[in-house]
């Protein structure tokens, strides 16, 4: 089975780094495809259009940060996919907790940690279905 991962950042280089850190096979038993959003509106449109299995948001994106989007998704979606937010400062973990994200990732993204986190979130999502 192939899972769909939404990558959100206003910076295409950050989305590329997210994609590279996750890879198309974050674990031997998991395959992923990506959809990209560069704005808040695109992010919502993709969530409405595709069956998204995981959302990875850039907490440093502007003008709408990933933490704010995460909180809004949690508040507005009945069946919200798991959410991971990439943050630059450890101090932002409390904001991510307030936004009810499932995981935080630290910029710069470490491929081993990122892959393991993504694999865990996807497995949890699959077992919940």
MMTF fields as JSON, N, C-alpha, C and O atoms, coordinates in Angstrom:
{
  "mmtfVersion": "1.0.0",
  "mmtfProducer": "UNKNOWN",
  "numBonds": 515,
  "numAtoms": 516,
  "numGroups": 129,
  "numChains": 1,
  "numModels": 1,
  "chainsPerModel": [1],
  "groupsPerChain": [129],
  "chainIdList": ["A"],
  "bondAtomList": [4, 2, 8, 6, 12, 10, 16, 14, 20, 18, 24, 22, 28, 26, 32, 30, 36, 34, 40, 38, 44, 42, 48, 46, 52, 50, 56, 54, 60, 58, 64, 62, 68, 66, 72, 70, 76, 74, 80, 78, 84, 82, 88, 86, 92, 90, 96, 94, 100, 98, 104, 102, 108, 106, 112, 110, 116, 114, 120, 118, 124, 122, 128, 126, 132, 130, 136, 134, 140, 138, 144, 142, 148, 146, 152, 150, 156, 154, 160, 158, 164, 162, 168, 166, 172, 170, 176, 174, 180, 178, 184, 182, 188, 186, 192, 190, 196, 194, 200, 198, 204, 202, 208, 206, 212, 210, 216, 214, 220, 218, 224, 222, 228, 226, 232, 230, 236, 234, 240, 238, 244, 242, 248, 246, 252, 250, 256, 254, 260, 258, 264, 262, 268, 266, 272, 270, 276, 274, 280, 278, 284, 282, 288, 286, 292, 290, 296, 294, 300, 298, 304, 302, 308, 306, 312, 310, 316, 314, 320, 318, 324, 322, 328, 326, 332, 330, 336, 334, 340, 338, 344, 342, 348, 346, 352, 350, 356, 354, 360, 358, 364, 362, 368, 366, 372, 370, 376, 374, 380, 378, 384, 382, 388, 386, 392, 390, 396, 394, 400, 398, 404, 402, 408, 406, 412, 410, 416, 414, 420, 418, 424, 422, 428, 426, 432, 430, 436, 434, 440, 438, 444, 442, 448, 446, 452, 450, 456, 454, 460, 458, 464, 462, 468, 466, 472, 470, 476, 474, 480, 478, 484, 482, 488, 486, 492, 490, 496, 494, 500, 498, 504, 502, 508, 506, 512, 510],
  "bondOrderList": [1, 1, 1, 1, 1, 1, 1, 1, 1, 1, 1, 1, 1, 1, 1, 1, 1, 1, 1, 1, 1, 1, 1, 1, 1, 1, 1, 1, 1, 1, 1, 1, 1, 1, 1, 1, 1, 1, 1, 1, 1, 1, 1, 1, 1, 1, 1, 1, 1, 1, 1, 1, 1, 1, 1, 1, 1, 1, 1, 1, 1, 1, 1, 1, 1, 1, 1, 1, 1, 1, 1, 1, 1, 1, 1, 1, 1, 1, 1, 1, 1, 1, 1, 1, 1, 1, 1, 1, 1, 1, 1, 1, 1, 1, 1, 1, 1, 1, 1, 1, 1, 1, 1, 1, 1, 1, 1, 1, 1, 1, 1, 1, 1, 1, 1, 1, 1, 1, 1, 1, 1, 1, 1, 1, 1, 1, 1, 1],
  "groupList": [{"groupName": "UNK", "atomNameList": ["N", "CA", "C", "O"], "elementList": ["N", "C", "C", "O"], "formalChargeList": [0, 0, 0, 0], "bondAtomList": [1, 0, 2, 1, 3, 2], "bondOrderList": [1, 1, 2], "singleLetterCode": "X", "chemCompType": "L-PEPTIDE LINKING"}],
  "groupTypeList": [0, 0, 0, 0, 0, 0, 0, 0, 0, 0, 0, 0, 0, 0, 0, 0, 0, 0, 0, 0, 0, 0, 0, 0, 0, 0, 0, 0, 0, 0, 0, 0, 0, 0, 0, 0, 0, 0, 0, 0, 0, 0, 0, 0, 0, 0, 0, 0, 0, 0, 0, 0, 0, 0, 0, 0, 0, 0, 0, 0, 0, 0, 0, 0, 0, 0, 0, 0, 0, 0, 0, 0, 0, 0, 0, 0, 0, 0, 0, 0, 0, 0, 0, 0, 0, 0, 0, 0, 0, 0, 0, 0, 0, 0, 0, 0, 0, 0, 0, 0, 0, 0, 0, 0, 0, 0, 0, 0, 0, 0, 0, 0, 0, 0, 0, 0, 0, 0, 0, 0, 0, 0, 0, 0, 0, 0, 0, 0, 0],
  "groupIdList": [1, 2, 3, 4, 5, 6, 7, 8, 9, 10, 11, 12, 13, 14, 15, 16, 17, 18, 19, 20, 21, 22, 23, 24, 25, 26, 27, 28, 29, 30, 31, 32, 33, 34, 35, 36, 37, 38, 39, 40, 41, 42, 43, 44, 45, 46, 47, 48, 49, 50, 51, 52, 53, 54, 55, 56, 57, 58, 59, 60, 61, 62, 63, 64, 65, 66, 67, 68, 69, 70, 71, 72, 73, 74, 75, 76, 77, 78, 79, 80, 81, 82, 83, 84, 85, 86, 87, 88, 89, 90, 91, 92, 93, 94, 95, 96, 97, 98, 99, 100, 101, 102, 103, 104, 105, 106, 107, 108, 109, 110, 111, 112, 113, 114, 115, 116, 117, 118, 119, 120, 121, 122, 123, 124, 125, 126, 127, 128, 129],
  "secStructList": [7, 3, 3, 3, 3, 3, 3, 3, 7, 1, 7, 2, 2, 2, 2, 2, 2, 2, 2, 2, 2, 2, 7, 1, 7, 1, 5, 6, 6, 5, 3, 3, 3, 3, 3, 3, 3, 1, 1, 2, 2, 2, 2, 2, 2, 2, 2, 2, 2, 1, 7, 7, 1, 3, 3, 3, 3, 3, 6, 6, 7, 1, 1, 1, 7, 2, 2, 2, 2, 2, 2, 2, 2, 2, 2, 2, 7, 6, 6, 7, 7, 3, 3, 3, 3, 3, 3, 1, 7, 4, 4, 4, 2, 2, 2, 2, 2, 2, 6, 6, 7, 1, 3, 3, 3, 3, 1, 1, 7, 7, 2, 2, 2, 2, 2, 2, 2, 2, 2, 2, 2, 2, 2, 2, 2, 2, 2, 2, 7],
  "xCoordList": [0.84, 0.0, 0.888, 1.932, 0.45, 1.17, 0.375, -0.828, 1.052, 0.437, 0.713, 1.749, -0.211, -0.055, 0.319, -0.372, 1.43, 1.948, 1.886, 2.432, 1.223, 1.159, 2.328, 2.514, 3.106, 4.21, 3.818, 3.468, 3.875, 3.527, 4.7, 5.255, 5.064, 6.003, 5.896, 5.632, 6.102, 6.129, 7.431, 7.535, 8.42, 9.743, 9.909, 9.908, 10.053, 10.196, 11.434, 11.424, 12.49, 13.679, 13.398, 13.926, 12.567, 12.199, 11.361, 11.563, 10.42, 9.621, 10.526, 10.318, 11.519, 12.463, 13.249, 13.472, 13.663, 14.397, 13.49, 13.936, 12.216, 11.254, 11.134, 11.202, 10.956, 10.794, 12.024, 11.89, 13.211, 14.442, 14.6, 15.046, 14.241, 14.377, 13.41, 13.736, 12.227, 11.24, 11.573, 11.562, 11.865, 12.131, 10.847, 9.805, 10.925, 9.734, 9.428, 8.337, 10.4, 10.196, 10.777, 11.916, 9.989, 10.502, 10.781, 11.492, 10.218, 10.497, 10.335, 9.71, 10.894, 10.868, 9.454, 9.232, 8.496, 7.121, 6.208, 5.003, 6.758, 5.942, 6.437, 7.638, 5.492, 5.791, 4.943, 3.773, 5.53, 4.783, 4.889, 5.854, 3.858, 3.877, 3.593, 2.997, 4.024, 3.917, 3.009, 2.949, 2.306, 1.634, 2.149, 2.327, 2.386, 2.998, 2.009, 1.184, 2.108, 1.335, 2.296, 3.149, 2.146, 3.007, 2.241, 2.824, 0.942, 0.136, -0.922, -1.198, -1.486, -2.551, -3.729, -4.279, -4.119, -5.253, -4.964, -5.827, -3.745, -3.373, -3.416, -3.853, -2.965, -2.959, -4.387, -4.628, -5.308, -6.702, -7.322, -8.076, -7.011, -7.54, -7.064, -7.854, -5.8, -5.264, -5.882, -6.142, -6.116, -6.748, -8.178, -8.65, -8.863, -10.224, -10.248, -11.224, -9.191, -9.16, -8.621, -9.142, -7.59, -6.914, -7.225, -7.658, -6.991, -7.027, -5.611, -4.722, -5.426, -4.112, -3.927, -4.784, -2.802, -2.523, -1.657, -1.653, -0.923, -0.044, 0.197, 0.385, 0.191, 0.485, 1.793, 1.926, 2.751, 4.02, 4.088, 4.139, 4.086, 3.999, 5.299, 5.962, 5.653, 6.814, 6.371, 5.607, 6.852, 6.507, 7.062, 6.628, 8.02, 8.649, 8.077, 8.552, 7.082, 6.506, 5.847, 5.383, 5.819, 5.155, 4.272, 4.595, 3.223, 2.721, 1.951, 1.699, 1.569, 0.843, 1.759, 2.195, 2.043, 2.941, 2.256, 1.034, 3.055, 2.536, 1.824, 0.882, 2.249, 1.603, 0.177, -0.74, -0.01, -1.36, -2.261, -3.433, -1.715, -2.491, -2.85, -3.975, -1.896, -2.158, -3.329, -4.224, -3.322, -4.403, -5.746, -6.753, -5.758, -7.0, -7.498, -8.693, -6.603, -7.011, -7.618, -8.637, -6.997, -7.515, -8.914, -9.786, -9.107, -10.396, -11.491, -12.661, -11.134, -12.148, -12.409, -13.478, -11.474, -11.66, -12.099, -11.517, -13.126, -13.582, -12.597, -12.315, -12.071, -11.108, -9.777, -9.358, -9.132, -7.881, -6.747, -6.566, -5.983, -4.825, -3.778, -3.82, -2.849, -1.768, -0.996, -0.884, -0.473, 0.241, 1.612, 1.735, 2.638, 3.986, 4.378, 4.104, 5.017, 5.454, 6.966, 7.507, 7.633, 9.076, 9.305, 8.832, 10.029, 10.287, 11.791, 12.601, 12.14, 13.554, 14.045, 15.243, 13.123, 13.505, 12.809, 11.596, 13.57, 12.984, 11.9, 10.96, 12.031, 11.047, 9.657, 8.657, 9.602, 8.309, 7.535, 6.408, 8.111, 7.393, 6.116, 5.139, 6.098, 4.872, 3.763, 2.594, 4.129, 3.126, 2.602, 1.404, 3.488, 3.081, 2.162, 1.191, 2.46, 1.592, 0.218, -0.799, 0.18, -1.084, -1.88, -3.108, -1.182, -1.829, -2.236, -2.849, -1.901, -2.263, -1.645, -2.292, -0.381, 0.302, 0.69, 0.824, 0.864, 1.221, 2.721, 3.161, 3.511, 4.964, 5.601, 5.062, 6.762, 7.569, 8.874, 9.411, 9.352, 10.634, 11.486, 10.959, 12.778, 13.662, 14.386, 14.974, 14.325, 15.15, 16.59, 16.791, 17.598, 17.508, 17.037, 17.373, 16.258, 15.656, 16.698, 17.454, 16.715, 17.58, 16.805, 15.717, 17.337, 16.598, 16.234, 15.154, 17.088, 16.798, 15.628, 14.674, 15.709, 14.641, 13.349, 12.272, 13.456, 12.273, 11.594, 10.375, 12.362, 11.795, 11.114, 10.024, 11.752, 11.169, 9.884, 8.912, 9.879, 8.684, 7.535, 6.411, 7.824, 6.8, 6.271, 5.061, 7.154, 6.726, 5.806, 4.783, 6.162, 5.327, 3.955, 2.952, 3.905, 2.621, 1.755, 0.548, 2.355, 1.589, 1.084, -0.046, 1.9, 1.459, 0.312, -0.652, 0.426, -0.653, -1.941, -3.016, -1.845, -3.022, -3.668, -4.89, -2.821, -3.339, -4.012, -5.054, -3.444, -4.034, -5.319, -6.173, -5.452, -6.676, -7.856, -9.013, -7.555, -8.629, -9.15, -10.063],
  "yCoordList": [-1.182, 0.0, 1.25, 1.294, 2.24, 3.513, 4.554, 4.714, 5.255, 6.296, 7.661, 7.868, 8.581, 9.937, 10.876, 10.96, 11.574, 12.51, 13.914, 14.178, 14.809, 16.212, 16.956, 16.894, 17.651, 18.48, 19.934, 20.37, 20.699, 22.122, 22.98, 22.801, 23.909, 24.982, 26.016, 25.68, 27.267, 28.315, 28.276, 28.898, 27.549, 27.473, 26.126, 25.086, 26.126, 24.85, 24.058, 22.828, 24.732, 24.017, 23.249, 22.157, 23.822, 23.119, 21.89, 20.823, 22.029, 20.872, 19.788, 18.602, 20.184, 19.215, 18.502, 17.293, 19.249, 18.63, 17.669, 16.61, 18.043, 17.14, 15.844, 14.745, 15.997, 14.852, 13.937, 12.716, 14.532, 13.753, 13.057, 11.911, 13.733, 13.14, 11.976, 11.003, 12.073, 10.998, 9.873, 8.698, 10.234, 9.254, 8.58, 8.7, 7.882, 7.215, 5.913, 5.357, 5.436, 4.241, 4.514, 4.144, 5.161, 5.478, 4.237, 4.308, 3.112, 1.817, 0.758, 1.008, -0.407, -1.461, -1.844, -2.243, -1.726, -2.125, -0.969, -1.166, 0.23, 1.411, 2.138, 2.331, 2.532, 3.324, 4.59, 4.54, 5.724, 6.984, 7.74, 7.607, 8.537, 9.517, 10.861, 10.927, 11.927, 13.251, 14.158, 14.073, 15.028, 16.171, 17.392, 17.357, 18.473, 19.673, 20.823, 21.021, 21.574, 22.801, 23.911, 23.73, 25.063, 26.201, 27.31, 28.324, 27.122, 28.122, 27.416, 26.23, 28.155, 27.644, 27.155, 26.087, 27.929, 27.566, 26.273, 25.4, 26.144, 24.902, 23.709, 22.622, 23.914, 22.85, 22.343, 21.137, 23.236, 22.846, 22.205, 21.238, 22.736, 22.174, 20.736, 19.871, 20.472, 19.118, 18.157, 16.998, 18.628, 17.779, 17.441, 16.33, 18.398, 18.15, 17.271, 16.557, 17.313, 16.639, 15.213, 14.32, 14.992, 13.695, 13.006, 13.633, 11.702, 10.989, 11.08, 10.318, 12.008, 12.28, 11.383, 11.335, 10.677, 9.77, 10.412, 9.963, 11.461, 12.157, 13.561, 13.772, 14.521, 15.91, 16.284, 16.124, 16.781, 17.261, 18.757, 19.175, 19.551, 21.005, 21.66, 21.192, 22.735, 23.539, 24.572, 25.486, 24.418, 25.355, 26.74, 27.695, 26.864, 28.156, 28.84, 29.912, 28.256, 28.828, 30.174, 30.436, 31.02, 32.315, 32.517, 31.96, 33.248, 33.947, 33.05, 33.448, 31.846, 30.945, 29.809, 29.018, 29.734, 28.702, 27.36, 27.277, 26.32, 24.97, 24.693, 23.901, 25.324, 25.087, 25.625, 24.98, 26.791, 27.356, 26.501, 26.297, 26.003, 25.13, 23.837, 23.35, 23.284, 22.051, 22.245, 21.402, 23.333, 23.592, 23.715, 23.18, 24.409, 24.582, 23.238, 22.954, 22.417, 21.109, 20.264, 19.603, 20.285, 19.525, 20.015, 19.22, 21.32, 21.89, 21.644, 21.526, 21.564, 21.565, 20.217, 20.028, 19.285, 18.01, 16.918, 16.753, 16.182, 15.07, 13.912, 13.306, 13.605, 12.519, 13.105, 12.914, 13.813, 14.497, 13.478, 12.639, 13.556, 12.661, 13.036, 14.136, 12.139, 12.485, 13.694, 13.903, 14.477, 15.705, 15.706, 15.462, 15.986, 16.22, 17.641, 18.081, 18.348, 19.717, 19.792, 19.346, 20.365, 20.597, 21.964, 22.976, 21.988, 23.236, 23.497, 22.574, 24.762, 25.138, 25.304, 25.21, 25.548, 25.8, 24.806, 24.611, 24.189, 23.24, 23.907, 23.247, 25.215, 25.946, 25.956, 26.218, 25.672, 25.66, 24.362, 24.233, 23.413, 22.153, 22.381, 21.659, 23.368, 23.608, 24.124, 23.794, 24.938, 25.391, 24.217, 24.128, 23.328, 22.148, 21.269, 20.71, 21.147, 20.374, 21.028, 20.335, 22.349, 23.077, 22.849, 22.773, 22.739, 22.518, 21.054, 20.707, 20.205, 18.788, 18.021, 17.17, 18.338, 17.588, 16.212, 16.018, 15.277, 13.92, 13.746, 12.87, 14.595, 14.497, 15.821, 16.571, 16.088, 17.219, 16.677, 15.666, 17.374, 17.077, 18.336, 19.448, 18.168, 19.32, 19.643, 18.772, 20.942, 21.427, 21.471, 21.893, 21.083, 20.394, 18.962, 18.33, 18.461, 17.143, 16.036, 15.997, 15.149, 13.976, 12.853, 12.498, 12.284, 11.253, 10.026, 9.465, 9.604, 8.421, 8.701, 7.926, 9.799, 10.172, 10.483, 10.055, 11.224, 11.603, 10.366, 10.227, 9.478, 8.251, 7.394, 6.871, 7.249, 6.444, 7.081, 6.38, 8.401, 9.107, 8.951, 8.636, 9.173, 9.043, 7.613, 7.406, 6.634, 5.234, 4.917, 4.255, 5.379, 5.153, 5.775, 5.152, 7.009, 7.686, 6.988, 6.85, 6.548, 5.85, 4.503, 4.116, 3.798, 2.496, 2.692, 1.926, 3.724, 4.023, 4.354, 3.911, 5.125, 5.506, 4.264, 4.112, 3.383, 2.173, 1.255, 0.67, 1.12, 0.228, 0.807, 0.061, 2.133, 2.763, 2.592, 2.692, 2.335, 2.173, 0.81, 0.435],
  "zCoordList": [0.0, 0.0, 0.0, 0.652, -0.736, -0.789, -0.011, -0.22, 0.882, 1.7, 1.082, 0.451, 1.264, 0.748, 1.895, 2.91, 1.699, 2.698, 2.121, 1.049, 2.831, 2.429, 3.074, 4.289, 2.264, 2.754, 2.597, 1.5, 3.697, 3.637, 4.074, 5.159, 3.214, 3.539, 2.43, 1.276, 2.788, 1.768, 0.972, -0.086, 1.478, 0.862, 0.152, 0.81, -1.176, -1.888, -1.453, -1.516, -1.018, -0.557, 0.732, 0.937, 1.593, 2.838, 2.493, 3.073, 1.553, 1.13, 0.54, 0.794, -0.238, -0.801, 0.302, 0.229, 1.314, 2.429, 3.204, 3.648, 3.364, 4.015, 3.209, 3.758, 1.908, 1.015, 1.088, 1.166, 1.062, 1.119, 2.47, 2.526, 3.548, 4.884, 5.081, 5.76, 4.49, 4.611, 3.632, 4.0, 2.401, 1.364, 0.897, 1.541, -0.211, -0.735, 0.01, -0.118, 0.785, 1.611, 3.002, 3.287, 3.865, 5.202, 6.054, 7.056, 5.647, 6.277, 5.189, 4.159, 5.421, 4.408, 3.989, 2.846, 4.906, 4.62, 4.232, 4.07, 4.082, 3.804, 2.559, 2.365, 1.73, 0.547, 0.607, 0.988, 0.232, 0.288, -1.028, -1.78, -1.273, -2.346, -1.693, -0.619, -2.348, -1.758, -2.572, -3.799, -1.86, -2.46, -1.711, -0.494, -2.451, -1.882, -1.804, -2.697, -0.721, -0.559, -0.162, 0.707, -0.811, -0.487, 0.218, 0.601, 0.389, 1.085, 1.925, 1.747, 2.817, 3.681, 2.845, 3.114, 1.836, 0.976, 0.224, 0.135, -0.322, -1.015, -0.067, -0.445, 1.15, 2.147, 2.374, 2.338, 2.602, 2.832, 1.602, 1.718, 0.424, -0.818, -1.005, -1.381, -0.75, -0.898, 0.11, -0.215, 1.32, 2.33, 1.922, 2.164, 1.306, 0.824, -0.424, -0.653, -1.233, -2.528, -2.453, -3.121, -1.65, -1.577, -0.256, 0.71, -0.242, 1.024, 1.595, 1.214, 2.496, 3.082, 4.303, 5.186, 4.34, 5.448, 6.522, 7.669, 6.159, 7.097, 6.581, 5.383, 7.495, 7.159, 7.859, 9.073, 7.081, 7.641, 7.349, 6.193, 8.414, 8.307, 8.746, 9.672, 8.079, 8.451, 9.484, 9.176, 10.69, 11.753, 11.531, 12.175, 10.623, 10.355, 9.118, 8.74, 8.487, 7.264, 7.551, 8.66, 6.522, 6.635, 5.408, 4.359, 5.467, 6.647, 7.606, 8.743, 7.174, 8.058, 8.464, 7.628, 9.741, 10.242, 10.39, 10.51, 10.379, 10.485, 11.792, 11.823, 12.867, 14.164, 14.141, 14.65, 13.557, 13.445, 12.569, 12.888, 11.467, 10.587, 11.318, 11.206, 12.065, 12.812, 13.774, 13.846, 14.497, 15.451, 14.732, 15.195, 13.618, 12.872, 12.328, 12.394, 11.796, 11.3, 12.414, 12.213, 13.577, 14.723, 15.123, 15.472, 15.068, 15.467, 14.436, 14.801, 13.156, 12.113, 11.441, 10.861, 11.503, 10.811, 11.782, 12.854, 11.394, 12.226, 12.202, 13.236, 11.009, 10.865, 10.405, 9.264, 11.304, 10.975, 10.858, 11.741, 9.759, 9.657, 10.706, 11.258, 10.981, 11.902, 11.367, 10.159, 12.304, 11.949, 12.624, 13.825, 11.817, 12.329, 11.933, 10.817, 12.852, 12.588, 12.774, 13.786, 11.777, 11.859, 12.481, 11.966, 13.585, 14.306, 14.372, 14.293, 14.518, 14.575, 16.011, 16.275, 16.934, 18.324, 19.249, 19.161, 20.124, 21.075, 21.916, 22.359, 22.136, 22.936, 22.284, 22.953, 20.989, 20.294, 20.51, 20.03, 21.213, 21.464, 22.257, 22.061, 23.15, 23.915, 23.001, 23.195, 21.999, 21.027, 20.214, 19.943, 19.829, 19.077, 19.928, 19.418, 21.201, 22.097, 22.194, 22.189, 22.281, 22.319, 21.035, 21.069, 19.909, 18.618, 18.43, 17.421, 19.389, 19.392, 18.218, 17.609, 17.914, 16.858, 17.397, 18.605, 16.493, 16.888, 17.084, 17.829, 16.403, 16.525, 16.124, 15.31, 16.713, 16.272, 15.7, 16.153, 14.706, 14.078, 14.2, 14.175, 14.329, 14.497, 13.195, 12.555, 12.817, 11.701, 12.185, 13.324, 11.443, 10.164, 10.383, 11.385, 9.435, 9.569, 9.419, 8.449, 10.392, 10.354, 9.664, 10.119, 8.577, 7.843, 8.686, 8.501, 9.587, 10.396, 11.343, 11.407, 12.067, 12.997, 12.259, 12.673, 11.17, 10.4, 9.822, 9.922, 9.226, 8.662, 9.71, 9.479, 10.867, 11.946, 12.471, 12.754, 12.599, 13.079, 12.091, 12.48, 10.81, 9.767, 9.719, 9.63, 9.777, 9.745, 10.925, 10.754, 12.099, 13.27, 13.148, 13.494, 12.654, 12.482, 11.442, 11.636, 10.343, 9.305, 9.795, 9.498, 10.531, 11.083, 12.076, 12.083, 12.91, 13.87, 13.14, 13.545, 12.074, 11.281, 10.647, 10.652, 10.104, 9.459, 10.476, 10.179, 11.655, 12.66, 13.259, 13.737, 13.232, 13.754, 12.805, 13.214, 11.539, 10.542, 10.656, 9.92]
}
